[in-house]
Amino acid sequence: MTLHFAAAALALLAERLFGYPKPLYSQIGHPVEWIGSLLSKLETAFYDTNAEPIEARLRGVAALTALLLIVTIPAILVSAFLSTFRFGWIIEALLATSLIAQHSLHEHASAVGKGLDISLAEGRKAVSQIVGRDPAQLDESGIVKAALESLAENTSDGIVAPVLWYALLGLPGIVVYKAINTADSMIGHRSERYVYFGWAAARLDDLVNLPASRLTGLLFASAAAWTDRERGKTVLSVMWRDAPKHNSPNAGWPESALAASLSVKFGGPRSYEGSKVDLPWMGEGRELLIRDDIRKGLRLYGRAMTFLFCLGLLCAVLF
């Protein structure tokens, strides 16, 4: 277990510094793309347009089970092989960096701020890369809010959750988590096609993200408290009050924590593919956000990731 925590801390640090190498991506793509390609093939094999709801759910369960078996077995074999070497855990940690999105998340959120420095159109273009809502409907405040909400939620499911499952279960843990999370993003939404077929993926993703979402909220609260202890207390209070309001059982925790840390409000009305959605407000303070809030949010994000790294080291020493 000590090596798992040490490896998780090493993976977090290495990925923060270097990200996923672009030359490697140009040659072999990305592991998440491999998982997505595999799931697409399984969907073709298992999906039936004429299936009744119960059968559609069972077909979705079968496709998800097949996906998890296919990705888990190689991960177990690779982990077992590397464990025979004295410093195999270091190689495993470097492999795990490919399933952590810390570096790229910072780049994407930062790009929105840089885009807004040029023009509103460039800000909309940048934010369209990370959110599903209609960017043409967003003013500067809406663009900033979308970028920060994405930063908060993806900190949980793109970084904290994979690192947590890696620390607890090693390479198989992070691979299985990433497969579940990818399945949820592809088939877990409530569209007509996936409302039943993607049911298992969506529910399982909710379950495996539950601990990380709460931990992410605590990390943002700690980041706020580092410079303002009273603000840290306020973040905890607001998070406890507002997180349960969110439609998702997990997204509200990091979102409300980051909003409270910045003394702004997330949520409210927005448009997805032409449909109006009115979400509950998260946080307290300003409703109108400015581009400088992205830079402040990224500073909090960086501090929270430093705390996560330190937590990994502490657990490596204690356990």
C-alpha positions in Angstrom: 0.0 0.0 0.0 2.9 2.4 0.8 4.2 2.0 -2.8 0.7 2.6 -4.2 0.6 6.0 -2.4 4.1 6.9 -3.3 3.5 5.9 -7.0 0.3 8.0 -7.0 2.2 11.0 -5.7 4.9 10.5 -8.3 2.4 10.1 -11.1 0.7 13.3 -10.0 3.9 15.2 -10.0 5.3 13.9 -13.3 2.0 14.5 -15.1 1.8 18.1 -13.7 5.2 18.8 -15.0 5.1 17.1 -18.4 1.6 16.1 -19.3 1.0 13.5 -22.0 3.9 13.9 -24.5 2.6 15.3 -27.8 5.1 13.2 -30.0 3.7 10.1 -28.2 0.1 11.2 -28.9 0.9 11.7 -32.6 2.3 8.2 -32.8 -0.1 6.1 -30.8 -3.0 8.3 -29.7 -4.2 8.4 -26.1 -5.3 5.5 -23.8 -8.7 7.2 -23.3 -9.2 7.2 -27.1 -8.4 3.4 -27.1 -11.0 2.8 -24.5 -13.5 4.9 -26.4 -12.8 3.0 -29.6 -13.3 -0.3 -27.8 -16.6 0.9 -26.3 -17.8 2.0 -29.7 -17.2 -1.6 -31.0 -18.9 -3.1 -28.0 -21.9 -0.7 -28.5 -22.2 -1.9 -32.1 -22.2 -5.5 -30.9 -24.6 -5.1 -28.0 -27.0 -2.2 -28.9 -30.4 -3.1 -30.3 -32.7 -0.3 -31.4 -35.8 -2.5 -30.8 -34.9 -3.7 -27.4 -37.4 -3.1 -24.5 -36.2 -1.0 -21.6 -35.2 -4.0 -19.4 -33.4 -5.8 -22.2 -31.7 -2.5 -23.2 -30.3 -2.1 -19.7 -29.1 -5.7 -19.6 -27.4 -5.1 -23.0 -25.7 -2.0 -21.5 -24.6 -4.0 -18.5 -23.1 -6.7 -20.7 -21.3 -4.1 -22.9 -19.9 -2.4 -19.8 -18.8 -5.7 -18.2 -17.1 -6.7 -21.4 -15.3 -3.4 -21.5 -14.1 -3.6 -17.9 -12.8 -7.2 -18.4 -11.0 -6.4 -21.5 -9.1 -3.4 -20.0 -8.6 -4.9 -16.5 -6.9 -8.1 -17.4 -3.9 -6.5 -19.2 -3.6 -3.9 -16.4 -3.4 -6.7 -13.8 -0.8 -8.6 -15.9 1.4 -5.4 -16.5 1.2 -4.5 -12.8 2.2 -8.1 -11.8 5.1 -8.1 -14.2 6.4 -4.7 -13.0 6.1 -5.7 -9.4 8.9 -8.3 -10.0 11.3 -5.4 -10.5 12.7 -3.4 -7.6 11.8 -0.1 -9.2 8.9 -1.4 -11.3 6.6 0.9 -9.3 8.2 3.9 -10.9 7.5 2.6 -14.4 4.0 1.9 -13.4 3.6 5.5 -12.0 4.8 6.8 -15.4 2.3 4.7 -17.2 -0.5 5.9 -14.9 0.3 9.6 -15.8 -1.5 8.9 -19.1 -4.8 8.6 -17.2 -4.5 11.8 -15.2 -5.6 15.1 -16.8 -4.0 17.6 -14.5 -1.7 19.3 -17.1 -4.3 19.4 -19.9 -7.0 20.7 -17.7 -4.9 23.6 -16.7 -4.0 24.3 -20.4 -7.7 24.2 -21.5 -8.9 26.5 -18.7 -6.0 28.9 -19.2 -6.8 29.0 -22.9 -10.2 30.4 -22.2 -8.7 33.3 -20.2 -6.2 33.9 -23.0 -9.0 33.8 -25.6 -11.0 36.4 -23.7 -7.9 38.6 -23.6 -8.1 38.7 -27.4 -11.9 38.8 -28.0 -15.2 37.4 -27.0 -15.2 35.2 -30.1 -11.9 33.7 -29.1 -13.1 33.1 -25.6 -16.2 31.3 -26.9 -14.1 29.2 -29.2 -11.8 28.1 -26.4 -14.6 27.3 -24.0 -16.4 25.2 -26.6 -13.5 22.7 -26.3 -14.4 21.9 -22.7 -18.2 22.4 -22.2 -21.3 21.1 -23.9 -23.4 24.3 -23.6 -24.0 26.6 -26.6 -21.1 29.0 -26.6 -22.8 31.4 -29.0 -25.2 32.3 -26.2 -22.5 33.2 -23.7 -21.3 36.6 -22.7 -18.0 37.1 -20.9 -19.5 36.2 -17.5 -21.0 33.0 -19.0 -17.8 32.0 -20.6 -15.9 32.4 -17.4 -18.5 30.6 -15.4 -18.5 27.7 -17.9 -14.7 27.4 -17.8 -14.6 27.4 -14.0 -17.5 25.0 -13.5 -15.7 22.7 -15.9 -12.4 23.2 -14.0 -14.1 22.2 -10.8 -15.9 19.1 -12.0 -13.0 17.8 -14.1 -10.6 18.3 -11.2 -12.7 15.7 -9.4 -13.2 13.1 -12.2 -10.1 13.9 -14.3 -7.5 14.0 -11.5 -8.6 13.3 -7.9 -10.7 10.2 -8.7 -8.1 8.5 -10.9 -5.3 9.3 -8.5 -7.4 8.1 -5.6 -8.2 4.8 -7.2 -4.6 4.4 -8.3 -3.5 4.9 -4.7 -6.0 2.3 -3.4 -5.8 -0.4 -6.1 -2.8 0.3 -8.2 -2.7 0.3 -12.0 -5.9 -1.9 -12.4 -7.7 0.6 -10.2 -7.0 3.6 -12.3 -7.6 1.7 -15.6 -11.0 0.5 -14.4 -11.9 3.9 -13.1 -11.0 5.6 -16.4 -13.0 3.0 -18.4 -16.1 3.6 -16.3 -15.7 7.4 -16.6 -15.2 7.2 -20.3 -18.2 4.9 -20.7 -20.3 7.5 -18.7 -19.2 10.3 -21.0 -20.0 8.3 -24.1 -23.2 6.5 -23.2 -24.2 7.6 -19.8 -26.4 10.6 -20.7 -30.2 10.6 -20.8 -30.7 10.8 -24.6 -33.3 8.7 -26.3 -30.6 6.3 -27.5 -28.8 5.8 -24.2 -31.4 6.4 -21.4 -31.5 2.6 -20.8 -28.4 1.3 -22.6 -26.2 3.7 -20.7 -27.9 3.3 -17.3 -25.3 1.0 -15.8 -22.4 3.2 -16.9 -24.0 6.3 -15.5 -24.9 4.8 -12.1 -21.5 3.1 -11.7 -19.7 6.4 -12.6 -21.8 8.1 -9.9 -20.6 5.5 -7.4 -16.9 5.5 -8.1 -16.8 9.3 -8.2 -18.5 9.7 -4.8 -15.4 9.8 -2.6 -13.3 11.9 -4.9 -15.9 14.6 -5.4 -16.0 15.2 -1.6 -12.3 15.1 -1.4 -12.0 17.6 -4.2 -14.3 20.0 -2.3 -12.1 19.6 0.8 -9.0 20.3 -1.3 -10.5 23.6 -2.7 -11.6 24.6 0.8 -8.0 23.9 2.0 -6.6 26.0 -0.9 -8.9 28.9 0.1 -8.0 28.5 3.8 -4.3 28.7 3.0 -4.5 32.5 2.6 -7.7 33.2 4.5 -8.8 30.8 7.3 -12.3 32.4 7.5 -12.8 31.9 3.8 -11.9 28.2 4.2 -14.6 27.9 6.9 -17.1 29.6 4.6 -16.3 27.3 1.8 -17.0 24.2 3.9 -20.3 25.7 5.1 -21.4 26.7 1.5 -20.4 23.4 0.1 -22.4 21.5 2.7 -25.4 23.7 2.0 -25.3 23.8 -1.8 -23.8 20.6 -3.1 -26.9 18.5 -2.5 -28.9 20.9 -4.7 -27.0 19.9 -7.8 -28.7 17.4 -10.2 -25.5 15.3 -10.1 -24.7 13.5 -6.8 -21.1 14.5 -7.2 -20.6 17.6 -9.3 -22.0 19.9 -6.7 -19.2 19.3 -4.2 -16.3 20.6 -6.2 -18.4 23.3 -8.0 -19.9 24.8 -4.9 -16.4 24.7 -3.2 -14.7 26.5 -6.0 -17.5 29.0 -6.3 -17.4 29.8 -2.6 -13.6 30.0 -2.7 -13.9 32.7 -5.3 -16.9 34.4 -3.7 -19.0 34.0 -6.8 -22.0 32.0 -7.9 -22.1 29.0 -10.3 -25.2 27.4 -11.8 -28.2 29.3 -13.0 -29.9 29.3 -16.4 -28.0 28.1 -19.5 -28.6 26.5 -22.9 -27.6 23.0 -24.1 -28.2 22.3 -27.8 -30.9 24.9 -27.9 -32.7 23.7 -24.8 -33.0 26.0 -21.8 -31.8 24.5 -18.5 -32.2 26.3 -15.1 -29.7 24.9 -12.6 -29.6 25.7 -8.9 -27.1 28.3 -7.8 -23.9 27.2 -6.1 -21.9 29.5 -3.9 -22.5 33.1 -2.7 -21.3 36.4 -3.9 -21.1 37.9 -7.5 -23.3 36.5 -10.2 -21.4 38.3 -12.9 -17.9 36.8 -13.4 -14.9 38.5 -15.0 -11.9 37.0 -16.9 -9.6 37.5 -13.9 -11.7 35.0 -12.0 -10.2 32.3 -14.3 -6.7 33.2 -13.2 -7.8 33.2 -9.6 -9.5 29.8 -10.1 -6.3 28.4 -11.6 -4.3 29.5 -8.7 -6.7 27.8 -6.3 -6.6 24.7 -8.5 -2.8 24.6 -8.5 -2.7 24.9 -4.7 -5.3 22.2 -4.3 -3.3 19.9 -6.6 -0.2 20.6 -4.4 -2.2 19.6 -1.3 -3.2 16.4 -3.1 0.4 15.6 -3.9 1.3 16.3 -0.2 -1.5 14.1 0.9 -0.2 11.2 -1.2 3.3 11.6 0.3 1.8 11.7 3.8 -0.2 8.5 3.2 2.9 6.8 1.8 4.7 7.6 5.1 1.8 6.6 7.4 0.6 3.5 5.6 
